[in-house]
Amino acid sequence: MKLATFSVDAGISWGAVVGEGTAAGVVDLARRLPGIHSVKALLAGGEPLLARARQAAAEARIDHRLSSVQLLPPVPDPEKIFCIGVNYAHRNAEYKDNSDLPRYPSVFMRAPASLAGHGQSLLLPPESKQLDYEGEIGIVIGKTGRRIARPEARAHVAGLTCINEGTIRDWLHHGKFNVTQGKNFDASGAIGPWIVTADEFPDFGDIRLTTRVNGEVRQDDTTANLMFPFDALIAYLSQFATLNPGDIIATGTPIGAGVRFDPPRFLVAGDVVEVEVAGVGVLSNAVRAEEVRP
């Protein structure tokens, strides 16, 4: 099942995306599951509520054509967004510092406002010309847990989504020990277009991730090359933080980000970035210069 949050003339709602291509549409599940006001609330209800949602989506006619709605981040208000740095084995070598493979994941946080929805603009701020893309697979948590053992990790995954974990590169270096500034410019990244529930994936061990800029493939790898696979990330993060429904884990980006080209190939206004995750779909966003009002 594909779960999405969307806006229409009547306001913001959530539901299931059904059908393919020009026939794709949205079933408004907020209308059919009274009292369940968001995707996050649905996930918090666990499998019994997800089963009700699947049945409602299967039995209903679409309420809106997909082309007539604006997709928003699937979970607009996650409690936590964890981001994992340098998680594909080839990326560690990309740094050319002869370092050993890491013992623990590199972790930082993002604010929800830093991620736009599918079809919304990535904002190029006036403070920098170094907006970069980072295609990633996002884990969406569906079950609360603390100190989750790796064999139990899958039971805590609600589903997967696509993430462009965009970065303002020069702002990464403003602080000595942190990357927060460069990772949290408003709408510098994106997430979506929806969440595909975990039952659609037999396993998470070999999922392909591809990033394109203006149709050119820049990143292409699979989760088979993750140094810390999904279960390891969930086990590690849940040692120090309770994971709750709607929390998001951006699992790392492969080689091929714009900063690694010689010379670097940063994004400019008009560029279109697509992040495709096999079994999920394509997250697409165009870049525009941020308008700054006096």
C-alpha positions as CSV (number, residue, x, y, z in Angstrom):
1,M,0.0,0.0,0.0
2,K,1.2,3.5,-0.9
3,L,0.4,6.0,1.9
4,A,0.5,9.7,1.1
5,T,-0.3,13.1,2.6
6,F,-1.7,15.6,0.1
7,S,-3.3,19.0,-0.3
8,V,-6.3,19.8,-2.5
9,D,-8.7,22.8,-2.6
10,A,-10.5,21.4,0.4
11,G,-7.3,21.4,2.5
12,I,-4.8,18.8,3.6
13,S,-5.7,15.1,3.9
14,W,-4.1,11.7,3.7
15,G,-4.8,8.5,1.9
16,A,-3.7,5.7,-0.3
17,V,-2.4,6.0,-3.9
18,V,-3.9,3.4,-6.2
19,G,-3.5,2.6,-9.9
20,E,-0.7,3.4,-12.2
21,G,0.3,6.0,-14.8
22,T,-2.5,8.3,-15.9
23,A,-5.1,6.2,-14.1
24,A,-3.4,6.7,-10.7
25,G,-5.5,8.3,-8.1
26,V,-5.8,9.0,-4.4
27,V,-8.3,7.4,-2.0
28,D,-9.0,9.8,0.8
29,L,-8.7,7.6,3.9
30,A,-9.2,10.4,6.4
31,R,-12.9,10.4,5.2
32,R,-13.2,6.6,5.6
33,L,-11.3,6.1,8.9
34,P,-13.0,8.6,11.3
35,G,-10.7,9.9,14.0
36,I,-7.5,8.9,12.2
37,H,-6.3,12.4,11.1
38,S,-2.8,11.6,9.6
39,V,-0.5,8.9,8.3
40,K,1.4,9.1,11.6
41,A,-1.8,8.3,13.5
42,L,-2.5,5.4,11.1
43,L,1.0,3.9,11.8
44,A,0.5,4.3,15.5
45,G,-2.6,2.1,15.3
46,G,-0.5,-0.8,14.2
47,E,-1.4,-3.7,11.9
48,P,-5.1,-3.8,12.8
49,L,-5.6,-0.2,11.6
50,L,-3.4,-0.8,8.6
51,A,-5.6,-3.7,7.6
52,R,-8.6,-1.5,7.8
53,A,-6.9,1.1,5.6
54,R,-6.0,-1.6,3.0
55,Q,-9.6,-2.8,2.9
56,A,-10.9,0.7,2.6
57,A,-8.5,1.5,-0.2
58,A,-9.3,-1.6,-2.1
59,E,-13.1,-1.1,-1.9
60,A,-13.3,2.6,-2.6
61,R,-13.3,4.6,-5.8
62,I,-10.6,7.2,-6.1
63,D,-11.5,10.7,-4.8
64,H,-8.8,12.6,-6.7
65,R,-6.7,12.0,-9.7
66,L,-3.0,11.9,-8.6
67,S,-2.3,14.7,-11.1
68,S,-4.8,17.0,-9.4
69,V,-3.3,16.9,-5.9
70,Q,-0.1,18.3,-4.4
71,L,1.8,15.6,-2.6
72,L,3.4,16.7,0.7
73,P,6.0,14.9,2.8
74,P,4.2,11.6,3.7
75,V,4.7,12.2,7.4
76,P,4.7,16.0,7.7
77,D,5.4,16.1,11.4
78,P,7.9,13.3,12.3
79,E,9.1,13.5,15.9
80,K,12.7,12.6,14.7
81,I,14.5,12.5,11.4
82,F,17.8,10.6,11.8
83,C,20.3,10.9,8.9
84,I,23.2,8.4,8.4
85,G,26.5,9.6,6.9
86,V,28.9,7.6,4.8
87,N,27.0,4.3,4.9
88,Y,27.8,2.8,1.5
89,A,31.1,1.0,1.5
90,H,32.3,2.8,-1.7
91,R,31.7,6.2,-0.1
92,N,34.2,5.5,2.7
93,A,36.8,4.9,-0.1
94,E,35.6,8.1,-1.8
95,Y,37.0,10.2,1.0
96,K,40.5,9.0,0.1
97,D,41.7,9.3,3.7
98,N,42.8,5.6,4.1
99,S,40.5,5.3,7.0
100,D,39.2,1.9,8.2
101,L,35.5,1.1,7.9
102,P,33.7,2.7,10.8
103,R,32.6,0.8,13.9
104,Y,29.5,2.9,14.4
105,P,27.2,4.8,12.1
106,S,27.7,8.6,11.7
107,V,24.4,10.2,12.8
108,F,23.0,13.7,12.5
109,M,19.5,15.2,12.6
110,R,17.3,17.2,10.2
111,A,14.2,19.4,10.8
112,P,11.0,18.6,9.0
113,A,10.9,22.0,7.2
114,S,14.2,21.1,5.5
115,L,12.4,18.5,3.4
116,A,9.9,19.4,0.6
117,G,7.3,17.0,-0.8
118,H,7.3,15.4,-4.3
119,G,6.9,18.1,-7.0
120,Q,7.6,20.9,-4.7
121,S,10.7,23.2,-5.2
122,L,14.1,22.6,-3.8
123,L,15.2,26.1,-2.7
124,L,18.6,27.5,-3.7
125,P,19.3,30.1,-1.0
126,P,21.0,33.4,-1.6
127,E,23.6,32.5,1.0
128,S,25.3,29.8,-1.1
129,K,25.8,28.4,-4.6
130,Q,26.6,24.9,-3.3
131,L,23.2,23.1,-3.1
132,D,23.9,19.4,-3.6
133,Y,21.8,16.3,-3.9
134,E,22.0,13.1,-2.0
135,G,19.7,10.3,-3.0
136,E,18.7,8.0,-0.1
137,I,16.3,5.3,1.0
138,G,14.2,6.4,4.0
139,I,12.9,4.0,6.7
140,V,9.6,5.1,8.3
141,I,9.1,3.6,11.8
142,G,5.8,2.1,12.5
143,K,6.1,0.6,16.0
144,T,7.5,2.2,19.2
145,G,10.7,0.6,20.5
146,R,13.8,1.1,22.6
147,R,16.9,-1.1,22.6
148,I,15.5,-3.1,19.6
149,A,17.4,-6.3,18.8
150,R,18.4,-6.7,15.2
151,P,16.2,-9.8,14.7
152,E,13.2,-7.7,15.8
153,A,14.0,-4.6,13.8
154,R,11.9,-5.4,10.7
155,A,8.7,-5.5,12.9
156,H,9.3,-1.8,13.7
157,V,9.4,-0.7,10.0
158,A,6.2,0.7,8.6
159,G,7.6,1.2,5.1
160,L,10.1,2.8,2.9
161,T,10.2,6.1,1.0
162,C,12.6,8.2,-1.2
163,I,14.7,11.0,0.2
164,N,16.9,13.7,-1.4
165,E,19.0,14.5,1.6
166,G,20.1,17.8,0.1
167,T,23.0,19.7,1.4
168,I,24.4,23.3,1.4
169,R,28.0,22.1,1.2
170,D,29.9,25.2,2.3
171,W,27.7,25.6,5.3
172,L,28.8,22.1,6.5
173,H,32.1,23.7,7.5
174,H,30.9,26.6,9.6
175,G,31.3,24.6,12.8
176,K,34.2,22.5,13.8
177,F,32.4,19.4,14.8
178,N,28.9,19.5,13.3
179,V,27.1,19.6,10.0
180,T,23.7,20.9,11.2
181,Q,23.7,24.2,9.4
182,G,24.4,22.7,6.0
183,K,21.7,20.1,6.4
184,N,18.8,22.2,7.6
185,F,18.2,25.0,5.1
186,D,14.4,25.2,4.4
187,A,13.4,22.9,1.5
188,S,17.0,22.0,0.7
189,G,16.0,18.4,0.4
190,A,12.8,16.4,-0.2
191,I,11.0,13.2,0.8
192,G,8.2,11.1,-0.8
193,P,6.3,10.8,-3.0
194,W,4.7,8.3,-0.6
195,I,5.5,5.5,1.8
196,V,5.3,1.9,0.5
197,T,4.4,-0.4,3.4
198,A,6.9,-3.0,4.5
199,D,4.8,-5.9,3.4
200,E,5.6,-5.0,-0.2
201,F,9.3,-5.9,0.4
202,P,10.3,-9.5,0.8
203,D,13.6,-8.2,2.4
204,F,15.6,-5.1,2.5
205,G,18.9,-6.6,1.5
206,D,19.2,-5.6,-2.2
207,I,17.1,-2.6,-3.0
208,R,18.4,-0.4,-5.8
209,L,18.7,3.4,-5.4
210,T,19.3,5.7,-8.3
211,T,19.7,9.5,-8.5
212,R,19.3,11.5,-11.7
213,V,19.9,15.2,-12.4
214,N,18.2,16.4,-15.6
215,G,18.0,12.7,-16.7
216,E,21.7,12.0,-16.2
217,V,22.4,9.1,-13.7
218,R,24.6,10.5,-10.9
219,Q,24.2,7.8,-8.2
220,D,23.4,4.1,-8.6
221,D,23.9,1.5,-5.9
222,T,22.0,-1.1,-3.8
223,T,21.5,-1.8,-0.1
224,A,23.7,-4.9,-0.5
225,N,26.6,-2.4,-0.2
226,L,25.5,-0.8,3.1
227,M,28.0,-0.9,5.9
228,F,25.2,-0.6,8.4
229,P,22.0,-2.3,7.0
230,F,18.6,-1.3,8.1
231,D,18.4,-3.7,11.1
232,A,21.7,-2.5,12.4
233,L,20.7,1.1,12.1
234,I,17.4,0.5,14.0
235,A,19.2,-1.4,16.7
236,Y,21.9,1.2,17.1
237,L,19.6,4.3,17.1
238,S,17.1,2.7,19.5
239,Q,19.9,2.2,22.1
240,F,19.9,5.9,22.9
241,A,16.5,7.0,21.6
242,T,13.0,5.6,21.6
243,L,11.8,5.1,18.0
244,N,8.2,6.2,17.5
245,P,5.7,5.8,14.7
246,G,6.5,8.3,12.0
247,D,10.1,8.7,12.8
248,I,12.3,8.7,9.7
249,I,15.8,7.3,9.1
250,A,17.7,8.5,6.0
251,T,20.0,5.5,5.5
252,G,22.9,7.1,3.6
253,T,23.8,8.1,0.1
254,P,26.0,6.3,-2.5
255,I,29.0,7.8,-4.3
256,G,28.3,10.4,-7.0
257,A,27.2,13.5,-5.2
258,G,27.9,16.8,-7.0
259,V,30.7,17.8,-4.6
260,R,32.8,14.8,-5.6
261,F,33.1,15.8,-9.3
262,D,36.1,17.8,-10.5
263,P,35.1,20.5,-10.7
264,P,32.0,20.1,-8.4
265,R,28.6,20.0,-10.1
266,F,26.3,21.8,-7.8
267,L,22.6,22.3,-8.5
268,V,21.4,25.5,-10.2
269,A,17.9,26.9,-10.7
270,G,16.0,24.9,-13.3
271,D,17.7,21.6,-12.5
272,V,15.5,18.6,-11.9
273,V,16.5,15.9,-9.3
274,E,15.0,12.5,-9.3
275,V,15.6,9.9,-6.6
276,E,14.3,6.5,-7.5
277,V,14.0,3.6,-5.1
278,A,13.0,0.2,-6.5
279,G,9.6,-0.8,-5.2
280,V,8.8,2.7,-4.0
281,G,8.8,5.0,-7.0
282,V,10.4,8.3,-8.1
283,L,10.8,11.5,-6.0
284,S,11.1,14.4,-8.4
285,N,11.9,18.1,-7.5
286,A,12.9,21.1,-9.5
287,V,15.4,23.7,-8.2
288,R,14.4,27.3,-7.9
289,A,16.2,30.3,-6.4
290,E,14.7,31.3,-3.1
291,E,12.8,34.6,-3.2
292,V,14.0,36.8,-0.4
293,R,11.7,39.6,0.6
294,P,13.2,42.8,2.0
